[in-house]
Amino acid sequence: MSLISDYEQRTAWKYEPIHGWFHTHEGLERKVNPDGSYAPFYGSTVVFRPGAKCFHFIHEMQKFIHYRLDETGMLASPLPESTIHMTLHDLISPEMCSSGSEEEYNHEVAQSFVRASGIVEEIRKDYAGRKISMVPDRIVNMVSKSLVLMLRPQNEEDFELLRELYRRFDAVQSLPYPLTPHITLAYFRPCMIDGDRLGETVGAAQVFPEKAPVFEFFPEGLTAQSFLDMQTYQDIP
């Protein structure tokens, strides 16, 4: 089975309609306060910076979603433009780390910075000049915590390269879920969600496959980052 066929099978849930009332995931309260502001949430990740086309597309999509839903009180504060990125590999976060004390956790995060930064430098050298072409796939409700735009590699070669880069960071933090490229559009605030209203907005913002643009991501744009909360990301030198 091809990588793209496998991706389509395991993400078939993305076509399920959003409707009815449901409560946000209980874990969301660790990231978002009841008033929609962002709670402290410290950790590390590896991301691709977007090109101009991708940045503009995502920014306009975010503005549309907030325009349609801000008055409902379902969304957290809009994410700053600086947070627009495609996640390659999650690393250390309060959701993933088993360390018992704050000191142990901070040490684990610091170690992830060192190891991930080294891998990023290796990738930039090994794959300089390569690119990964991605197409917008589907806006989805991601585990009742956020709205994200899923991205699908344009072809098998792009998928293989993306997977190879992803695997390198398993040495820092192995994850219990498969690679699912995406860009976060908005977080919910902890509350009951009007799925019918949400579904209407998501439907209006969806991308038609025949009109989907192509986004290009380059190894030179890969970077390890720390985050203090879901709106504050910093590059690791």
Residue, then its C-alpha position, 0 to 999 in steps of 0.5 A: m500500500s502506498l503511503i498516501s493510500d495508508y494516510e487516506q485510510r487512517t484519516a477517513w474520520k476527517y470526512e465525518p460531519i461536525h454537528g450536535w452539542f459536545h464538550t471540549h476535551e478535558g485536557l484543553e484546560r491545561k492550554v486554554n483558560p475559561d476566558g479564552s486566554y492561554a495558560p502556561f504550557y511549556g515544552s518543545t517541538v520541531v516545525f517548518r516555517p511557512g512560505a509566503k503563499c502558505f502564510h497568507f492562505i492560513h492567515e486569511m483562513q484564521k480570520f474567516i473562522h474567527y469572524r464567523l465564530d468569535e461572537t459564539g464564545m467557543l474560540a480562544s483568543p486568535l493565535p498571533e501570525s508568528t505561530i503559523h507553522m507546520t508541525l513536523h514532530d512534537l517533542i516534550s510537553p506536559e501531556m507527554c512527559s512522565s517526570g515527577s517534579e518541575e525541575e526534572y521536567n525542565h531538565e528533560v525539556a532542556q535536553s530535548f533542545v540540545r538533541a533536536s537542534g543537532i538533528v535540525e542542523e544535520i537535516r539542513k546539511d543532508y537535505a539542502g535544496r530539497k523541498i516537500s510539496m504539501v496540499p491543504d487537505r481538510i479542516v477538522n476538529m482535532v480531538s475537541k481541542s482545536l481546529v486544524l488544517m490537515l496537509r497531505p504530501q503531494n506525492e509519494e516522494d514528498f511523503e517518504l522524505l517527510r517521514e524520513l525527517y520525522r523519524r529522526f526525531d523519534a530519538v528525542q521523543s517517540l510518539p504514540y500516534p502517527l505523523t499527521p501533518h497539520i497547521t493549527l488554525a484556532y483553539f477552542r476555549p473549555c466549554m460546550i461546543d455548538g457543533d451545528r454552528l461550528g460545522e457550518t463555519v468549517g464547511a464554508a472554509q473548506v478547501f476544494p481539492e481541485k482548487a487547493p494550492v500547493f505549499e512548499f516546505f524546505p529543510e532550511g526552514l526546519t527549526a526546533q522551538s520552545f513554547l511557553d504557551m500556545q501563542t508564544y513560540q521561540d526558536i532554539p539557537 
